[in-house]
């Protein structure tokens, strides 16, 4: 176990380094400048701005400086929001993204498993058809379609929920619903397949033969088997949801990390982009590791080697 | 199925729990304005401000020697009165008794500190150029003189003196500009760049900064220490970054916002539909000129006949009135009307399109282009410029010119423009203050920062210099008009159309006055008290 963790850490650090390095040089190779706007700065002023942020140094030196700062937890200042640090921008956006992400993760998993189980138990009947429709809708419709549709119905026509902005818990309902759909779709598909297989397994057949009730058989014997594959998709899905969704945050005007990320990329706010990339990469590494550990805990056949 | 229900119930509880405590919002009983501001400001430090979003919020926070009334005309601000020497070069401002929002008095020292900081190249201020009429400002900004050499002085703590290089009748408007207004010297000395953090921020205007959460909202509250606080109606303002304009439109319609400072031109038909938002729409002539830039060092555009042909063959009326159609106006001149400049369109402006295009073909033929050797080039434009470039492309096709359109990110576009990586580009300019020189100076040969064409005409430069030096308004206007004619005839640029200001303002909002600068200090605005918290 300890050996496994150590080895994974040994892989994680070079991976993170590679991600930082690639992003750093790609960002700096992108055309455009953080200081370009309709009103060009006088050359002396621009030179001073570049010097202030160390952008006048050779790229290699900028890279080393950045890396040095990042190791100490200093992600530098934002180039577009003078006086705001990257850590602060991420720190301000993260709670909102986390809130949305956790809610969507819980809803998507719980509802997805429920739908998947129901579909597997009632194959080719209403519940199954309903699940199939939900899956197709969830997987087929991108969030930039579902979000405006939901807003149109629940905010514009029915007037039940606010259209956008962060104002009270009710303003999170639609964004969470939009984020939940795709996750619900993939979770229910995996669960349905796993459940169908589990119901045919020897363990379940034995349990049934012993006269256990249907509920006990499903919940205690079939479900744990069926949901095992979920663990491996939930890791990356969680990382994606927790760091925020650009489309949802943009359409609903929510102050999350996803929105900050894309806005920064468009404005060439190099430091903010890099900061979010590092956060995202680190989250993926950690959550994948967690998924592996969880897998081993749940499935006795899996050995951490 | 009972298990499923239990799980569902658990999920519902989790979901409800995720909402947390209600977010801050307008307290009931307060007069609270919720305004869409399109995006977050870049900075609330005047010296680092640069865009309209900064302007909107800074106008509510900080008052300069002068400030704006509801029509955006300069009126006395921190200065209660001023005198100008007969030659227009020496201005003396008498300060009123006023304090910053922390109780610290506003003194002449604040103004000296702020103006020196503005032009100090170490500050990297975008609007330092607005201070250039002040003696030595340009040299200081270029690092040739120390900031203390700037032509400002304070004979006593309540008097500010400014010495100008040339008469600038528009100085009161410049001093009210959001990039030039003062910063609290005692706070900036203490906190440096971090002074703009809400917990440190100190203002001297009608409102003070309470909080700023990026992507969420900026909250301002009435500043009880403001000298005219008795006449400020609003208790609180919340500014939202409404990056999605359709969503902003719905929020205004539903009463979640009281106004949004933009709507897209192509929404005008929908918005004016019966029972929609006709009484919310505020459109007014503005100073936003959209124009084409020809890169003169490109062999294709070295010939004045080619540039003239391209400029005269554009169907500006179609672009402004049919294609855009939300009160846009065709632009033949570079200086928008309303800035006190006599009209100065080029000689072809009055001709019908067919005649202009026939003349354009002749000019192109004379320059050596024709069906056998068509003129080919690339028109580069930012994404937001669509669909105008397509219409221009069609107009030019009609005179036998083959144009490829390239659309790029806004950040890439301006960087390319500045690096000279383009042949023809389309960009715009909005007046910083109401004076023709704010536009005409862009094309001076020594203004590499804004003269993307690389237009260098010593005659034009001399005329602008003469106009600047002149203290006689009539003579000044006449020279500027002649200079603009000369510019348009040489056609390093081709004005295309003027954008009006586009605001969606709820009928609940009072005191909103549409004006040429699209500047609306909230000091003059009011709404009914909030009935329920939102």
Interface residues (C-beta under 8 A of the other chain):
Chain A: X31 X32 X33 X34 X36 X37 X38 X39 X40 X41 X42 X43 X44 X45 X46 X47 X48 X49 X52 X80 X81 X82 X83 X84 X89 X92 X93 X96 X99 X102 X103 X106 X107 X110 X111 X113 X114 X117 X118 X151 X155 X156 X159 X162 X163 X164 X165 X166 X167 X168 X169 X170 X171 X172 X173 X176 X215 X219 X249 X250 X251 X252 X253 X254 X255 X256 X259 X260 X263 X266 X267 X268
Chain B: X1 X2 X3 X4 X7 X8 X10 X11 X14 X15 X16 X18 X19 X20 X22 X23 X25 X39 X40 X42 X43 X45 X48 X50 X51 X121 X122 X123 X124 X125 X126 X128 X129 X141 X142 X143 X193 X194 X195 X196 X197 X213 X214 X215 X216 X217 X240 X241 X242 X243 X244 X247 X248 X250 X251 X254 X256 X408 X409 X410 X411 X412 X414 X415 X416 X418 X427 X428 X429 X448 X449 X450 X534
